[in-house]
């Protein structure tokens, strides 16, 4: 990644979900996303964060952002999930992002800048 990455660590607590969402939107805006592209990132981030907050029982999430080959990269590390509770998550990410990766303990969101 080039440019200065930003990082935030938060407890997995529904009361802090808004802070995580705001941080991701802020990273998108700072990277130069606007209008529909920023909205698309927000929808995808909302879906991923909702899944994480519903599926984890405590722990910490770490959100990192940076630029990579003309794309904004948001990486969300979280405690390992036994199962994802949000159905259709992959379809949401495919519709609103330019790339993504989901594992049991990490989500990566890619959006063209």
Buried (B, 14 or more C-beta within 10 A) or exposed (E): BEEEBBEBEBEBBEEEBEEBBEBBBEBBEEBEBEEEBBBBBBBBBBBBBBBBBEBBEEEEBEBBBBBBEEBBBBBBBBBEBEEBBBEEBEEBBEEBBBBBEBEEEEBBBBBEB
